[in-house]
Amino acid sequence: MASFGDASANHSTAQGAFNTAGWAAFQGSPMPLIFLCEDNGIGISTRTPTGWIEAQFRHRAGLHYIQCDGTDLVSAYAGAREAADHARRTRRPVFLHMATVRLYGHAGSDVQGAYLPKALIESDEARDPLLKGAALMAGQGWMTPAEIAEAYEEIGATLARQAEAAIRRPKLTTPAAVMESIVPPKREVARPNTPSAEDRKAMFGSDAQAMDKPQHMARLLSWALADLMLAHREIVVAGEDVGPKGGVYNVTAKLHQRFGSARVVNTLLDEQAILGLAIGMAHNGFLPMPEIQFLAYVHNAEDQIRGEAATLSFFSNGQYTNPMVIRIAGLGYQKGFGGHFHNDNSLAVFRDIPGLILAVPSNGRDAVAMLRECVRLAREEQRVVVFVEPIALYMTRDLHEEGDGLWTSVYEAPGEGAPIRLGEVGVHGDGGDLAIVTYGNGTYLSRQAEKLLAADGVQARVIDLRWLGPVDEDRLVAAVGEAKRILIVDECRITGSQSEALMATFVERTPDKKLKRIAADDSFIPLGKAATLTLPSRDSIVAAARDLLSKE
């Protein structure tokens, strides 16, 4: 059951919930759910138009509408009973429209006499369900007026005692105590299924023949997802087009064929619904891996992460959690397609959410190992993880020249290869002249720039952050090592980008080193050939490095 007021029924998240439930039920999916609208006719100071809720929901597709009077015990009980019976019997959603009354202002500081006429306030007070309930009990001979008054006073005394006890409870007195429940406590989890070689061979079929050949990131991720779903039967993949189509970029290819529609769920086109589905699954013992089709689309539903999933452990003192791995295709550098809805180079929305883990791989081998670590973090540590997959690197095979295949990898099956744990950075090279600190597409471009700088005699190293939230500062500083200069390459917009925090970190931790950063301009990304003009490039990285190296 989900309860809300008449004013809250207008919220986009509520509308998304009604639509999603109706959409599923309309197609025959079981959806035993009661939407309880407690209609008091007002939202803070704004009146709800008379008849608005009934007009909106009485004939809404997929919802069964029931109306009752919440100020009348008999009517309220009858409506609630009918709603529960219908939801249980038909397995379909019910909209229970319960008329009620607001006796005081919205909050302590809200004096409703400032905006409501006295006659209306008095009329609402006359409908007080406590008074009407007392009159019903007295009229039916269940309690005398004196007994009702005595019970009322006893309840008041009990509440007063409880309030005093609450006041005396120990309070939070330190920042550490306040923050203790941001990261959930670890929990015992069921051991993963260990598939046999025969099980894996049967699942992968003809794909098994290609696994000893280097592949691009998209295919490696697809195989990693299949292995994870085979090992962890509680994993459910959900999102737009993830089913038979295999996703927009074919990352979920063949998952529907291998695991069926109960574990690979094609959702409606609504990011709020996708992440809301993931939250509900996480509450019920599943490990959801929802997919958001493009990074820009997450803004349609970011509060599902910020205000719901990531806060549950904090506000429940670790009692409840929403473990999940949110896969998002994103970042820039796509060619011939996109615009700002499909090329979004801002990760700022994730960076300021306490407790959230943000992972951004730059190559296929890392992507596989990091995705497995993300699932481990969600299963064992109950974490909310965002895994951003750089679209431009999905199909990338070559690094320096056509046909070199340097950006492909052979698939490493579970148990093969070294894991990449949370906070571990990647380091290419050990040069002491320059350390280039970057991630995602920036790693790819910096590796290209590194070769050109080497021709100038510059000994450099490229440090791939991999994990952008939280950044392990100790590991990062250790990776920089003896390099005298640090160039930060950030493909996100300069305002609000990771580079701001990195600059602060290096100023505080390595005051003896010379610093410079290069980031994307504060611009949306246009279409066509202009799409990369505001973004860092191989040549702009080389120029920035040379400028930094020229400074004494």
Helices and strands as residue ranges (DSSP letters): E 2-5, G 8-10, H 12-26, E 34-39, E 42-43, E 46-47, H 52-57, E 64-69, H 73-90, E 94-99, G 112-114, H 118-126, H 129-139, H 145-168, H 175-179, H 197-204, G 205-210, H 217-231, E 235-239, H 255-259, E 264-266, H 271-283, E 287-292, G 295-300, H 302-303, I 304-308, G 309-311, H 312-315, E 324-330, H 348-351, E 357-359, H 364-381, E 384-390, G 391-393, E 426-428, E 434-438, H 440-455, E 460-464, E 467-469, H 473-480, E 485-493, H 498-509, E 514-520, G 528-532, H 538-549
